[in-house]
């Protein structure tokens, strides 16, 4: 018996399924959030976030109890029923205290000196340093020293609220739990000195901290090692008078502490010879240990925090390495592009340059089309207007919008329509090759228009019998929008300048689908257009290289293509391109270990393609990430100068590319914005492609919406269906 499902429940399930976020979208988002979280955490533990470096000037002391001002260096304000009291260190006992650590350079040396002379001390650590070097805190505890709190970010607490004070204490305790599995009852305020320096601003803080269960430990003997006055002076300043006990202030962090370490080597044995004992604070006072073991959830929270800080430190190190790599790659790429494109332009524009005897025999132009009713008329008209003899074959790949009918109704000479069931672009091209009458095959997209001289310029390199394919100069026709202008810059600088470089290196990675020509024999030898990847143009180009053919660039073979006009369309196109490029690289990976032309391409071409088309674009956003990080946390000036330097190099390359292509420089006004926004979009697309590949996902062809607005410069406007108001607005 069939149980009917209520319509509402069925629709609800469908809505639920639709709302599920695909993994290829979710992972980039989670990665971005994690990266931002790690950068924020790093900024926090480096005192770049929530740091307060204000220092309170001296204030009146009339509200501070007399017994505090005249008392010892240990202040006990923990009792809620009894007045605060102070404690002094017994005679012939010294409590060495070290502030602001641990430091990865100086703290181990201090610990070594203490261990050498069997002395103990108290280390007042900051959370920022202890979280970055937890191993040193663990060593302090294991070697019998006491650890006290010195806040997390080292602010002057007299400026802070009770909530901020609690935060500083709890975060510092969290780090101690994660580093050594303890919590402590000792506290030293930042910027503190003797008891008689307590004033009306700092005393309320001391009372509040006492109410939270802490002993406040100041000092009564300042070595003044932070001034670096010399070993003898430090040792003299640290020596108590007349055999009295003392809490001695020293530092194991905050700068060069070599004099402190050297002074310990002199001070410790000298005072031990005088009968002094170097002990922990609680031992000197005859009280219980300041350390309490931490267990359970509090322990694991501390370990998780310390681990996260370690990860954030390593991630930043990795990012710095990545930034160095991308810097080298970017500069190397720009340097090669400028040098080799100059050499290419000088060679092909040299007076008397030719590929050989002029090519004049007819060629076949293949136009694969799927639902191109908006563009196909302009495309075919531009081919018929060619100044070179052409046979035009429009392969209708199962269009449902009457594309084939439009072409047939035009009744143009030398234009044929081949219909097939929808099978994809590679199948359509192979079908067209099978119907072609000539031995040179020109391929173009159904949304592209040629100039009258395009075909003639495109086929001239075939005068060289070594040339198997020729890449044309694809240009963005709809560059009147911001997205169109950005793609225009990308095409001129990123594609055409690259092609000049790759031409000189003989490792052209891609014949653009919008304008390319092939020797039919070359296609037959490699088995035609492959359907193995989504980037059939890159796939076939790599196959030609491996078969020993030369692939060159014809700068004057211009074609005008309609670029995506919305972010969604651009995303779909570039997602397919980047994923297909990865597929092609993986497919031809064996070329790296092969011999002959295939091996040359595998060891020269594939690394170039992988570095400059996959790795470099993936790392390029690090430049912008560090810009934001530098603006937020500093050093701002150096960061901005470095970013502007990179932009200046890109601007020089872009200007040179525009000059080579004889393009107007006005579009370069949007270059800075393109570098900030467009690059991030391309990064996310490439990252999504990586995730799709690594997770075994599959990507299908996406049909982009076309408007048919592109016509060759100087051509007569053709009748178009629909009006310009039908165009999708730029997102």
C-alpha positions as CSV (number, residue, x, y, z in Angstrom):
1,X,0.0,0.0,0.0
2,X,1.3,3.4,-0.9
3,X,1.3,6.1,1.7
4,X,0.7,9.6,0.2
5,X,3.1,12.2,1.3
6,X,1.5,15.5,2.2
7,X,2.4,18.3,-0.3
8,X,3.6,20.6,2.5
9,X,6.0,18.0,3.9
10,X,7.3,17.1,0.4
11,X,7.9,20.8,-0.4
12,X,9.6,21.2,2.9
13,X,12.0,18.4,2.2
14,X,12.7,19.9,-1.2
15,X,13.4,23.2,0.3
16,X,15.7,21.6,2.9
17,X,17.6,19.9,0.1
18,X,18.0,23.1,-1.8
19,X,19.4,24.9,1.2
20,X,22.2,22.4,1.8
21,X,25.5,24.2,1.0
22,X,27.8,22.2,-1.3
23,X,31.1,21.2,0.2
24,X,33.0,23.2,-2.5
25,X,31.3,26.4,-1.2
26,X,31.4,25.5,2.5
27,X,35.1,24.6,2.7
28,X,36.4,27.9,1.2
29,X,34.1,29.8,3.6
30,X,35.3,27.8,6.6
31,X,38.9,28.1,5.5
32,X,38.6,31.9,5.2
33,X,36.9,32.1,8.7
34,X,39.6,29.9,10.2
35,X,42.4,32.0,8.6
36,X,40.8,35.2,9.9
37,X,40.4,33.7,13.3
38,X,44.1,32.6,13.4
39,X,45.2,36.1,12.3
40,X,43.1,37.7,15.0
41,X,44.5,35.3,17.6
42,X,48.0,36.1,16.5
43,X,47.3,39.8,16.7
44,X,45.9,39.3,20.2
45,X,48.9,37.3,21.5
46,X,51.3,39.8,20.0
47,X,49.5,42.7,21.8
48,X,48.2,44.1,18.5
49,X,44.6,43.7,19.5
50,X,43.1,45.0,22.8
51,X,46.6,46.3,23.8
52,X,46.6,49.5,25.9
53,X,50.0,51.1,26.3
54,X,48.9,54.1,28.4
55,X,50.8,54.6,31.7
56,X,49.2,56.5,34.6
57,X,51.2,59.4,36.0
58,X,51.8,59.5,39.8
59,X,48.8,60.4,41.9
60,X,48.0,61.4,45.5
61,X,48.4,58.7,48.2
62,X,46.0,60.0,50.8
63,X,43.6,57.0,50.2
64,X,46.3,54.4,50.6
65,X,46.6,52.9,54.2
66,X,49.7,53.9,56.0
67,X,50.7,50.3,56.8
68,X,50.8,49.6,53.0
69,X,53.0,52.6,52.2
70,X,55.4,51.7,54.9
71,X,55.1,47.9,54.7
72,X,56.7,45.1,52.9
73,X,56.7,44.2,49.2
74,X,54.0,41.5,49.5
75,X,50.5,42.8,49.9
76,X,47.8,40.5,51.1
77,X,44.3,42.1,50.6
78,X,42.5,38.8,50.3
79,X,40.4,39.0,53.4
80,X,37.0,40.6,53.3
81,X,36.8,41.1,57.0
82,X,40.4,42.2,57.9
83,X,42.4,45.1,56.7
84,X,45.1,44.6,54.1
85,X,48.5,43.7,55.4
86,X,52.0,43.4,54.0
87,X,54.7,40.8,54.4
88,X,58.5,41.1,54.4
89,X,61.1,38.5,53.3
90,X,63.2,37.1,56.2
91,X,66.8,38.1,56.6
92,X,69.4,36.4,54.4
93,X,66.8,35.3,51.9
94,X,66.5,36.7,48.4
95,X,63.5,36.1,46.1
96,X,64.7,36.8,42.6
97,X,61.8,37.9,40.4
98,X,61.9,38.1,36.6
99,X,59.2,40.1,34.7
100,X,57.8,40.2,31.2
101,X,58.8,36.7,30.0
102,X,59.3,34.1,28.9
103,X,61.6,35.1,26.1
104,X,62.9,32.4,23.8
105,X,66.4,33.7,23.9
106,X,67.0,35.0,27.4
107,X,64.7,33.0,29.6
108,X,66.6,29.7,28.9
109,X,69.9,31.3,29.8
110,X,68.4,32.7,33.0
111,X,67.1,29.3,33.9
112,X,70.5,27.7,33.1
113,X,72.2,30.1,35.5
114,X,69.7,29.4,38.3
115,X,70.1,25.7,37.8
116,X,73.9,26.0,37.8
117,X,73.8,27.6,41.3
118,X,70.8,25.6,42.6
119,X,68.8,28.8,43.0
120,X,65.1,29.4,42.7
121,X,63.1,32.4,41.5
122,X,59.7,33.7,40.7
123,X,58.8,34.4,37.1
124,X,56.0,36.9,36.5
125,X,54.9,36.0,33.0
126,X,52.6,37.7,30.6
127,X,50.0,35.7,28.8
128,X,51.1,37.0,25.4
129,X,54.6,35.5,25.9
130,X,53.7,32.4,27.8
131,X,51.1,31.4,25.2
132,X,53.8,31.6,22.5
133,X,56.5,29.8,24.5
134,X,54.6,27.4,26.7
135,X,57.6,25.0,26.9
136,X,59.5,27.6,28.9
137,X,56.7,27.9,31.4
138,X,56.6,24.2,31.8
139,X,60.4,24.1,32.4
140,X,60.1,26.8,35.1
141,X,57.6,24.7,37.0
142,X,59.5,21.4,36.5
143,X,62.7,23.0,37.8
144,X,61.0,24.2,41.0
145,X,60.5,27.8,40.3
146,X,57.3,29.7,41.0
147,X,55.2,31.4,38.3
148,X,53.1,34.5,38.9
149,X,50.7,36.5,36.7
150,X,51.8,39.7,35.0
151,X,48.5,40.1,33.1
152,X,48.0,39.0,29.5
153,X,48.6,42.1,27.5
154,X,50.7,44.1,30.1
155,X,48.3,47.2,30.4
156,X,48.3,49.7,33.3
157,X,45.4,48.3,35.3
158,X,44.5,51.6,36.8
159,X,43.0,52.5,33.4
160,X,41.0,49.3,33.1
161,X,37.5,48.3,34.3
162,X,36.9,45.4,36.6
163,X,35.8,43.3,33.7
164,X,39.0,44.0,31.8
165,X,41.1,43.1,34.9
166,X,39.2,39.9,35.3
167,X,39.8,39.1,31.6
168,X,43.6,39.8,32.0
169,X,43.8,37.5,35.0
170,X,41.7,34.7,33.6
171,X,43.4,34.7,30.2
172,X,46.8,34.6,31.9
173,X,45.6,31.7,34.1
174,X,44.3,29.9,31.0
175,X,47.7,30.0,29.5
176,X,49.4,28.7,32.6
177,X,46.9,25.8,32.7
178,X,47.7,24.9,29.1
179,X,51.4,25.4,29.4
180,X,52.1,23.7,32.8
181,X,48.8,22.4,34.2
182,X,48.7,24.9,37.1
183,X,47.1,28.1,38.3
184,X,48.9,30.5,40.6
185,X,48.0,32.9,43.4
186,X,50.8,35.4,42.8
187,X,50.3,38.6,40.9
188,X,52.5,41.5,40.0
189,X,50.9,44.6,38.4
190,X,52.6,46.0,35.3
191,X,54.6,49.2,35.9
192,X,54.7,48.6,39.6
193,X,57.7,49.3,41.9
194,X,57.9,49.6,45.7
195,X,55.0,49.5,48.2
196,X,55.5,53.2,49.0
197,X,54.8,54.0,45.3
198,X,51.2,52.8,45.7
199,X,48.8,55.7,45.1
200,X,45.1,56.5,44.9
201,X,44.9,55.1,41.3
202,X,46.7,51.8,41.8
203,X,45.5,51.0,45.3
204,X,41.9,50.3,44.4
205,X,43.2,47.9,41.7
206,X,45.3,46.1,44.4
207,X,42.3,45.8,46.6
208,X,40.2,44.3,43.8
209,X,42.9,41.8,42.8
210,X,43.1,40.8,46.5
211,X,39.4,40.2,46.5
212,X,39.9,37.8,43.6
213,X,42.3,35.7,45.8
214,X,45.7,36.9,44.7
215,X,48.8,38.0,46.6
216,X,50.2,41.2,45.1
217,X,54.0,41.1,44.9
218,X,55.9,44.2,44.2
219,X,59.6,44.6,45.1
220,X,61.9,46.4,47.5
221,X,65.2,46.0,45.5
222,X,65.4,47.1,41.9
223,X,68.4,45.9,39.9
224,X,67.5,48.4,37.2
225,X,68.8,45.8,34.6
226,X,66.4,47.3,32.1
227,X,68.7,50.3,31.9
228,X,71.6,48.0,30.9
229,X,74.0,49.9,33.2
230,X,76.6,47.2,33.3
231,X,77.1,43.9,35.1
232,X,78.7,45.4,38.2
233,X,76.0,48.0,38.6
234,X,73.2,45.4,38.2
235,X,74.9,43.2,40.8
236,X,75.4,46.1,43.2
237,X,71.7,47.3,42.8
238,X,70.4,43.8,43.5
239,X,72.4,43.4,46.8
240,X,70.3,43.9,49.9
241,X,71.6,46.1,52.7
242,X,72.8,44.8,56.1
243,X,71.8,41.2,55.5
244,X,68.1,42.0,55.0
245,X,65.8,39.8,53.0
246,X,64.7,41.2,49.6
247,X,62.5,40.7,46.6
248,X,64.8,41.7,43.7
249,X,63.3,42.9,40.4
250,X,65.0,41.7,37.2
251,X,63.8,41.0,33.7
252,X,64.1,38.0,31.4
253,X,62.4,39.6,28.4
254,X,61.7,43.0,26.8
255,X,65.1,43.5,25.1
256,X,68.7,42.5,25.3
257,X,69.2,40.8,28.7
258,X,72.8,39.7,28.2
259,X,73.9,41.9,31.1
260,X,71.2,40.4,33.3
261,X,72.4,36.9,32.5
262,X,76.1,37.9,33.1
263,X,75.2,39.6,36.4
264,X,73.5,36.4,37.6
265,X,76.8,34.5,37.1
266,X,78.5,37.1,39.4
267,X,75.6,37.8,41.8
268,X,74.4,34.3,42.7
269,X,77.7,32.8,44.0
270,X,78.7,36.1,45.7
271,X,75.5,36.2,47.7
272,X,75.5,32.5,48.5
273,X,79.0,32.9,49.9
274,X,77.6,35.5,52.2
275,X,75.0,33.0,53.5
276,X,72.0,34.1,51.4
277,X,69.5,31.6,50.1
278,X,67.7,32.1,46.8
279,X,64.2,30.7,47.3
280,X,60.6,30.8,46.0
281,X,58.4,33.4,47.5
282,X,56.1,31.0,49.4
283,X,59.1,29.1,50.8
284,X,60.6,32.4,52.0
285,X,57.3,33.3,53.7
286,X,56.8,29.8,55.1
287,X,53.4,29.4,53.3
288,X,51.8,26.9,51.0
289,X,52.9,26.7,47.4
290,X,51.4,29.3,45.1
291,X,50.7,26.6,42.5
292,X,47.5,24.6,42.3
293,X,47.1,21.8,39.8
294,X,44.5,22.2,37.2
295,X,42.4,19.2,36.0
296,X,39.4,18.4,33.9
297,X,37.8,20.9,31.5
298,X,39.9,23.9,32.7
299,X,43.1,21.9,31.8
300,X,41.8,21.0,28.3
301,X,40.6,24.5,27.7
302,X,44.1,25.8,28.5
303,X,45.8,23.2,26.3
304,X,43.4,24.0,23.4
305,X,44.2,27.7,23.7
306,X,47.9,27.2,23.8
307,X,47.6,24.8,20.8
308,X,45.6,27.3,18.9
309,X,48.2,30.0,19.6
310,X,50.9,27.6,18.3
311,X,48.9,27.0,15.1
312,X,48.3,30.7,14.6
313,X,52.1,31.3,14.9
314,X,52.9,28.5,12.4
315,X,50.1,29.7,10.0
316,X,51.6,33.2,10.0
317,X,55.1,31.7,9.4
318,X,53.6,29.7,6.5
319,X,51.9,32.8,5.2
320,X,55.2,34.7,5.4
321,X,56.9,31.9,3.4
322,X,54.0,31.9,1.0
323,X,54.3,35.7,0.6
324,X,58.0,35.3,-0.1
325,X,57.2,32.7,-2.7
326,X,54.5,34.7,-4.4
327,X,56.8,37.7,-4.3
328,X,59.5,35.8,-6.2
329,X,57.0,34.3,-8.5
330,X,55.3,37.6,-9.3
331,X,58.5,39.4,-9.9
332,X,59.9,36.5,-12.0
333,X,56.8,36.3,-14.0
334,X,56.6,40.1,-14.6
335,X,60.3,40.2,-15.4
336,X,59.9,37.3,-17.9
337,X,56.8,38.8,-19.4
338,X,58.4,42.2,-20.0
339,X,61.6,40.8,-21.4
340,X,60.1,38.0,-23.6
341,X,57.1,40.0,-24.8
342,X,59.5,42.7,-25.8
343,X,61.6,40.1,-27.7
344,X,58.5,38.6,-29.3
345,X,57.1,42.0,-30.4
346,X,60.5,43.0,-31.8
347,X,60.8,39.7,-33.7
348,X,57.3,39.6,-35.3
349,X,57.2,43.4,-36.0
350,X,60.6,43.5,-37.5
351,X,60.6,44.8,-41.1
352,X,60.6,41.9,-43.5
353,X,59.5,39.3,-40.9
354,X,57.4,36.4,-42.4
355,X,56.6,32.9,-41.5
356,X,57.4,31.8,-45.1
357,X,55.5,31.9,-48.3
358,X,52.1,33.6,-47.7
359,X,49.3,31.1,-46.9
360,X,46.4,31.7,-49.3
361,X,44.6,28.3,-49.5
362,X,41.0,28.2,-48.1
363,X,40.4,27.2,-44.5
364,X,37.4,25.8,-42.6
365,X,36.0,27.8,-39.7
366,X,34.1,25.8,-37.1
367,X,31.5,27.5,-34.9
368,X,30.2,25.2,-32.2
369,X,26.9,26.6,-31.0
370,X,24.5,25.8,-28.2
371,X,21.6,28.2,-27.7
372,X,23.4,31.1,-29.2
373,X,20.5,32.9,-30.9
374,X,21.5,36.2,-29.5
375,X,25.0,36.1,-30.9
376,X,25.1,33.7,-33.9
377,X,24.0,36.2,-36.5
378,X,26.8,38.6,-35.6
379,X,29.3,35.7,-35.6
380,X,28.4,34.4,-39.0
381,X,28.2,37.8,-40.6
382,X,31.7,38.6,-39.3
383,X,33.0,35.4,-41.0
384,X,31.3,36.1,-44.3
385,X,32.9,39.6,-44.3
386,X,36.4,38.0,-44.0
387,X,39.0,39.1,-46.6
388,X,40.2,35.5,-46.7
389,X,38.5,32.5,-48.4
390,X,36.6,30.5,-45.7
391,X,34.2,27.7,-45.4
392,X,32.0,28.2,-42.4
393,X,30.5,25.2,-40.5
394,X,28.1,26.0,-37.7
395,X,27.7,22.8,-35.5
396,X,24.4,23.1,-33.7
397,X,24.8,21.1,-30.5
398,X,21.2,20.3,-29.8
399,X,20.1,24.0,-29.4
400,X,16.6,24.5,-28.2
401,X,16.3,28.2,-29.1
402,X,16.4,28.0,-32.9
403,X,20.1,28.8,-33.4
404,X,20.4,26.5,-36.4
405,X,17.3,27.9,-37.9
406,X,18.6,31.4,-37.7
407,X,21.8,30.5,-39.6
408,X,19.9,28.5,-42.3
409,X,17.5,31.4,-42.8
410,X,20.4,33.7,-43.5
411,X,21.2,31.7,-46.7
412,X,24.8,32.9,-46.9
413,X,27.3,31.4,-49.3
414,X,29.9,29.0,-48.0
415,X,28.0,28.6,-44.7
416,X,26.7,25.2,-43.7
417,X,24.9,24.0,-40.6
418,X,25.5,20.6,-39.1
419,X,23.0,19.5,-36.5
420,X,23.7,17.0,-33.7
421,X,22.2,15.9,-30.5
422,X,23.5,17.7,-27.5
423,X,26.9,16.1,-26.7
424,X,29.2,19.0,-25.6
425,X,31.7,21.3,-27.3
426,X,34.5,18.8,-27.9
427,X,32.1,16.4,-29.7
428,X,30.7,19.3,-31.7
429,X,34.2,20.3,-32.8
430,X,35.1,16.8,-33.8
431,X,31.9,16.5,-35.8
432,X,32.9,19.8,-37.5
433,X,36.4,18.5,-38.3
434,X,34.8,15.4,-39.9
435,X,32.8,17.6,-42.2
436,X,35.6,20.1,-43.0
437,X,36.9,20.2,-46.5
438,X,40.2,22.0,-45.9
439,X,43.5,21.1,-44.1
440,X,43.5,24.2,-41.8
441,X,40.8,24.4,-39.2
442,X,39.9,27.7,-37.5
443,X,37.9,27.4,-34.3
444,X,35.9,30.1,-32.6
445,X,33.0,30.4,-30.1
446,X,29.5,31.2,-31.0
447,X,29.6,34.5,-29.0
448,X,32.7,35.8,-30.8
449,X,33.1,38.0,-33.9
450,X,36.1,38.3,-36.2
451,X,37.6,41.3,-37.9
452,X,37.9,41.0,-41.7
453,X,41.6,40.3,-41.4
454,X,41.5,37.9,-38.5
455,X,41.5,34.6,-40.4
456,X,44.2,35.8,-42.8
457,X,46.5,36.9,-39.9
458,X,45.6,33.7,-38.0
459,X,46.7,31.2,-40.7
460,X,50.0,32.8,-41.9
461,X,52.2,31.0,-39.3
462,X,51.2,27.7,-41.0
463,X,53.7,28.6,-43.7
464,X,56.2,27.1,-41.2
465,X,55.6,23.3,-41.4
466,X,56.6,22.9,-37.8
467,X,53.6,24.9,-36.6
468,X,50.7,22.8,-35.6
469,X,48.4,25.5,-34.0
470,X,48.1,29.2,-33.7
471,X,46.6,31.3,-30.8
472,X,44.8,34.5,-31.8
473,X,44.4,37.7,-29.9
474,X,41.1,37.4,-27.9
475,X,39.6,40.8,-26.8
476,X,36.7,41.7,-24.6
477,X,34.0,43.4,-26.6
478,X,31.7,44.4,-23.8
479,X,34.1,46.4,-21.7
480,X,31.7,49.2,-20.8
481,X,30.9,47.8,-17.4
482,X,33.2,47.5,-14.4
483,X,33.4,43.7,-14.7
484,X,34.0,44.0,-18.4
485,X,36.7,46.5,-17.9
486,X,38.4,44.2,-15.3
487,X,38.3,41.3,-17.8
488,X,39.6,43.6,-20.5
489,X,42.7,44.3,-18.3
490,X,43.0,40.6,-17.6
491,X,42.8,39.6,-21.3
492,X,45.3,42.2,-22.5
493,X,47.8,41.8,-19.6
494,X,47.2,38.3,-18.2
495,X,46.4,36.4,-21.4
496,X,48.0,38.1,-24.4
497,X,51.2,39.3,-22.6
498,X,51.5,35.7,-21.2
499,X,51.1,34.3,-24.7
500,X,54.0,36.3,-26.0
501,X,56.1,35.0,-23.2
502,X,55.0,31.4,-23.7
503,X,55.5,31.7,-27.5
504,X,59.2,32.6,-26.9
505,X,59.5,29.7,-24.4
506,X,57.8,27.3,-26.8
507,X,55.3,26.2,-24.2
508,X,52.0,27.9,-25.1
509,X,49.5,26.3,-22.7
510,X,46.2,27.2,-24.3
511,X,44.8,28.0,-27.7
512,X,41.8,30.2,-26.8
513,X,38.5,28.8,-27.8
514,X,37.5,32.2,-29.1
515,X,40.1,32.4,-31.8
516,X,42.5,29.6,-32.7
517,X,43.7,27.6,-35.7
518,X,45.0,24.1,-36.1
519,X,46.7,22.0,-38.8
520,X,44.3,19.2,-39.5
521,X,47.2,16.7,-39.7
522,X,48.2,17.7,-36.2
523,X,44.7,17.2,-34.8
524,X,44.5,13.8,-36.5
525,X,47.7,12.7,-34.9
526,X,46.6,13.5,-31.4
527,X,43.1,12.0,-31.9
528,X,41.1,15.3,-32.3
529,X,39.5,17.3,-29.5
530,X,39.5,15.4,-26.2
531,X,36.4,15.1,-24.0
532,X,38.5,14.1,-21.0
533,X,38.7,17.6,-19.5
534,X,36.5,20.7,-19.2
535,X,39.3,22.7,-20.8
536,X,39.5,21.0,-24.1
537,X,41.5,24.0,-25.5
538,X,44.2,23.6,-22.9
539,X,44.1,19.8,-23.2
540,X,44.6,19.8,-27.0
541,X,47.3,22.4,-26.9
542,X,49.3,20.3,-24.4
543,X,48.8,17.3,-26.5
544,X,50.2,19.1,-29.6
545,X,53.3,20.2,-27.6
546,X,53.9,16.6,-26.6
547,X,53.5,15.4,-30.2
548,X,56.3,17.8,-31.2
549,X,54.3,20.6,-32.9
550,X,55.1,24.3,-32.4
551,X,52.3,26.5,-31.0
552,X,52.6,30.2,-31.7
553,X,50.8,33.5,-31.1
554,X,49.4,35.8,-33.9
555,X,48.9,39.2,-32.3
556,X,47.1,40.7,-35.2
557,X,44.5,37.9,-35.4
558,X,42.0,39.8,-33.2
559,X,38.6,38.4,-32.1
560,X,36.0,40.1,-30.0
561,X,34.2,38.0,-27.5
562,X,31.4,38.6,-25.1
563,X,32.7,38.3,-21.5
564,X,30.5,37.4,-18.6
565,X,28.5,40.4,-17.4
566,X,27.7,39.3,-13.8
567,X,29.6,37.9,-11.0
568,X,27.7,34.6,-11.1
569,X,28.5,34.1,-14.8
570,X,32.1,35.0,-14.4
571,X,32.3,32.6,-11.4
572,X,30.9,29.8,-13.5
573,X,33.2,30.4,-16.4
574,X,36.4,30.7,-14.4
575,X,35.5,27.8,-12.2
576,X,35.3,25.6,-15.3
577,X,38.5,27.1,-16.7
578,X,40.6,26.6,-13.6
579,X,39.2,23.1,-12.9
580,X,39.7,22.1,-16.5
581,X,43.3,23.4,-16.4
582,X,44.0,21.3,-13.4
583,X,42.5,18.3,-15.2
584,X,44.7,18.9,-18.2
585,X,47.9,19.3,-16.0
586,X,47.0,16.0,-14.3
587,X,46.2,14.3,-17.6
588,X,49.6,15.2,-19.1
589,X,51.7,14.7,-15.9
590,X,53.7,11.8,-17.4
591,X,55.3,14.3,-19.8
592,X,57.6,15.2,-16.9
593,X,59.4,11.9,-17.1
594,X,59.2,11.4,-20.9
595,X,61.8,12.1,-23.5
596,X,61.8,14.2,-26.7
597,X,59.3,17.0,-27.3
598,X,56.9,15.6,-24.7
599,X,59.7,15.6,-22.0
600,X,60.7,19.2,-22.9
601,X,57.1,20.4,-22.5
602,X,56.7,18.3,-19.3
603,X,59.8,19.8,-17.7
604,X,59.4,23.4,-19.0
605,X,55.8,24.0,-20.0
606,X,54.0,22.1,-17.2
607,X,56.0,23.7,-14.3
608,X,55.3,27.1,-15.9
609,X,51.6,26.4,-16.2
610,X,51.4,25.0,-12.7
611,X,53.3,27.9,-11.1
612,X,51.8,30.8,-13.0
613,X,48.2,29.5,-13.6
614,X,47.6,27.5,-10.4
615,X,50.0,28.1,-7.6
616,X,50.7,31.9,-8.0
617,X,47.0,32.9,-8.3
618,X,46.2,30.8,-5.3
619,X,48.9,32.6,-3.2
620,X,48.4,36.0,-4.7
621,X,45.7,37.1,-2.2
622,X,48.3,36.8,0.6
623,X,49.5,40.3,-0.6
624,X,46.1,41.7,0.2
625,X,45.7,39.7,3.4
626,X,49.0,41.1,4.7
627,X,47.8,44.6,3.6
628,X,44.7,44.3,5.8
629,X,46.8,42.8,8.6
630,X,49.3,45.6,8.4
631,X,46.7,48.3,8.3
632,X,45.0,46.8,11.3
633,X,48.0,45.8,13.4
634,X,51.0,47.5,11.9
635,X,53.5,48.4,10.6
636,X,51.1,50.4,8.5
637,X,53.5,52.5,6.6
638,X,55.8,49.7,5.5
639,X,52.8,47.5,4.6
640,X,51.2,50.2,2.4
641,X,54.6,51.0,0.7
642,X,55.1,47.3,-0.1
643,X,51.6,46.8,-1.5
644,X,51.9,50.0,-3.6
645,X,55.2,48.7,-4.9
646,X,53.6,45.5,-6.1
647,X,50.8,47.5,-7.6
648,X,53.3,49.7,-9.4
649,X,55.0,46.7,-10.9
650,X,51.7,45.4,-12.1
651,X,50.8,48.8,-13.5
652,X,54.0,49.0,-15.4
653,X,53.4,45.6,-17.0
654,X,49.7,46.4,-17.7
655,X,50.7,49.7,-19.4
656,X,53.3,47.9,-21.5
657,X,50.8,45.3,-22.5
658,X,48.2,47.9,-23.4
659,X,50.9,49.7,-25.5
660,X,51.8,46.5,-27.3
661,X,48.1,45.8,-28.1
662,X,47.5,49.5,-29.0
663,X,44.8,49.8,-26.4
664,X,43.7,53.0,-24.7
665,X,45.2,53.4,-21.2
666,X,42.0,54.9,-19.7
667,X,40.8,51.4,-18.7
668,X,43.8,51.1,-16.4
669,X,42.2,53.6,-14.0
670,X,40.3,50.6,-12.5
671,X,43.5,48.5,-12.0
672,X,43.8,49.1,-8.2
673,X,40.2,48.2,-7.6
674,X,40.6,45.1,-9.9
675,X,43.6,44.0,-7.9
676,X,41.7,44.3,-4.6
677,X,38.3,42.8,-5.6
678,X,38.8,40.8,-8.8
679,X,41.8,39.0,-7.5
680,X,39.9,37.8,-4.5
681,X,37.1,36.4,-6.7
682,X,39.6,34.5,-8.8
683,X,41.3,33.2,-5.6
684,X,38.1,31.8,-4.3
685,X,37.2,30.3,-7.6
686,X,40.6,28.6,-7.8
687,X,40.4,27.4,-4.2
688,X,36.9,26.0,-5.0
689,X,38.4,24.2,-8.0
690,X,41.1,22.7,-5.8
691,X,38.6,21.5,-3.3
692,X,36.4,20.0,-6.0
693,X,39.4,18.1,-7.4
694,X,40.6,16.9,-4.0
695,X,37.2,15.8,-2.9
696,X,36.6,13.9,-6.1
697,X,33.8,16.2,-7.2
698,X,32.8,16.6,-10.8
699,X,32.0,19.8,-12.6
700,X,29.6,20.0,-15.5
701,X,29.5,22.5,-18.4
702,X,27.6,25.7,-17.6
703,X,25.9,27.7,-20.3
704,X,26.5,31.4,-19.9
705,X,23.7,33.9,-20.7
706,X,24.6,35.9,-23.8
707,X,23.2,39.2,-25.1
708,X,24.7,39.5,-28.6
709,X,26.1,43.0,-28.0
710,X,29.6,42.4,-29.3
711,X,30.4,43.3,-32.9
712,X,33.7,43.7,-34.6
713,X,35.0,47.3,-34.6
714,X,34.0,49.2,-37.7
715,X,31.3,46.6,-38.8
716,X,27.8,47.6,-39.6
717,X,25.3,47.1,-36.8
718,X,23.2,44.0,-37.4
719,X,19.7,43.3,-36.5
720,X,19.5,41.8,-33.1
721,X,16.7,40.2,-31.3
722,X,15.7,42.0,-28.1
723,X,16.9,45.3,-26.9
724,X,19.7,46.5,-24.7
725,X,17.2,46.8,-21.9
726,X,17.2,43.0,-21.8
727,X,20.8,42.8,-20.7
728,X,21.3,41.5,-17.2
729,X,22.7,44.3,-14.9
730,X,26.2,44.0,-13.7
731,X,26.3,42.4,-10.3
